Amino acid sequence: MGSTGSGKFTDYTGNRDEGAQTGGSSQQDQCELAFSCILEEVAQSAYYSTHGKVPQVGAQVIIQFEAPRIVAVDISTNLSCGALPTKYNYLLKCLNDNYNYFGIVTNSNDGPHPLVEIDVSPSKS
């Protein structure tokens, strides 16, 4: 499997070729995309510190900015369950643009390395 690009920097968003064309843009609004992720810093989260365990599968979460990270917050307790991976930092702009993100815990484990995995969908208010 390989790349379908031309091998030029114009394959990347923001770089223009001689015809003023840019490459790499899918024209899809990142804020509109649903996603799944494994949360980080679960053992340091407010939820884990308070309850000594992770949320159960099926628990509902909302995505919020709690400086310095974007976190998943358990709706029933209003406690953060962990931080989203930094590749989702673009969501801060989306949150500021009146997008809301609600999700559900799809996998969790209280083992030596606590784990919380979530599925998240956007909605615009």
C-alpha positions in Angstrom: 0.0 0.0 0.0 1.3 3.4 -0.8 0.5 7.0 -1.1 -1.6 8.4 -3.9 0.1 11.8 -3.8 2.4 13.3 -6.4 5.4 13.5 -4.1 5.3 17.3 -4.0 4.7 19.6 -1.1 1.5 20.7 -2.8 0.0 17.4 -1.7 -0.4 19.0 1.8 -3.1 21.4 2.8 -2.0 25.1 2.5 0.8 24.5 0.0 0.0 26.0 -3.4 1.2 24.8 -6.8 1.7 27.0 -9.8 -2.1 27.0 -10.5 -2.8 28.1 -6.9 -4.2 24.7 -6.0 -3.7 23.2 -2.6 -3.6 19.6 -1.8 -4.6 17.3 1.0 -8.0 19.0 2.0 -11.0 16.7 2.2 -13.4 19.6 2.5 -15.0 17.8 5.4 -15.6 19.7 8.6 -13.7 17.9 11.4 -16.2 19.2 14.0 -18.9 17.2 12.3 -17.2 13.8 12.7 -18.0 11.1 15.3 -15.0 9.3 16.8 -13.8 6.6 19.2 -10.8 6.8 21.4 -9.1 5.4 24.5 -8.8 8.1 27.2 -5.5 9.0 28.7 -4.6 9.8 32.4 -7.5 7.7 33.6 -5.8 6.8 36.9 -5.3 10.6 37.6 -8.9 11.5 36.8 -11.4 12.9 39.2 -13.7 10.0 38.7 -11.0 7.4 39.5 -9.7 9.4 42.4 -13.2 9.7 43.9 -14.6 6.2 43.2 -11.4 4.0 43.0 -12.7 2.5 39.7 -13.6 3.5 36.2 -17.1 4.2 34.8 -19.0 1.1 33.7 -19.7 0.3 30.0 -22.8 2.3 29.0 -22.0 5.3 31.2 -22.7 8.6 29.3 -20.1 11.2 28.9 -19.8 14.8 27.6 -16.6 16.3 26.2 -15.4 19.5 27.9 -12.3 21.6 28.2 -10.7 21.5 31.6 -7.4 23.3 31.3 -5.0 22.2 30.1 -6.8 19.2 28.5 -10.0 18.2 26.7 -11.6 15.6 28.9 -14.6 13.2 29.0 -16.9 13.9 31.9 -19.3 11.4 33.4 -22.7 13.0 33.1 -24.2 11.3 36.2 -21.4 12.5 38.6 -19.9 15.5 36.7 -16.4 14.0 37.2 -13.8 13.7 34.5 -13.0 10.2 33.5 -9.8 10.9 31.6 -8.3 13.1 28.9 -8.7 12.8 25.2 -5.5 12.1 23.2 -3.9 15.3 22.0 -4.7 14.5 18.4 -8.3 15.7 19.3 -7.1 19.1 20.5 -8.9 20.6 17.4 -12.1 20.0 19.3 -11.4 23.1 21.4 -12.2 25.2 18.4 -15.3 23.2 17.8 -16.4 23.5 21.4 -15.9 27.3 21.1 -18.0 27.2 17.9 -21.0 25.8 19.8 -20.5 22.1 19.1 -21.3 19.7 21.8 -20.0 16.1 22.0 -21.8 13.4 23.8 -20.6 9.8 24.1 -20.9 6.5 25.8 -18.3 4.3 27.5 -17.8 1.2 25.2 -15.0 -0.5 27.2 -13.6 -0.1 30.6 -11.2 -2.0 32.8 -10.1 -1.5 36.5 -6.8 -3.5 36.1 -3.3 -2.2 36.9 -3.6 0.2 34.0 -7.2 1.6 34.2 -8.8 1.9 30.8 -11.8 3.8 29.4 -12.8 3.7 25.8 -15.5 6.0 24.4 -17.6 6.5 21.3 -18.5 10.2 20.7 -20.9 12.0 18.4 -21.2 15.8 17.7 -24.2 18.0 17.8 -24.5 21.7 17.1 -26.4 24.0 19.5 
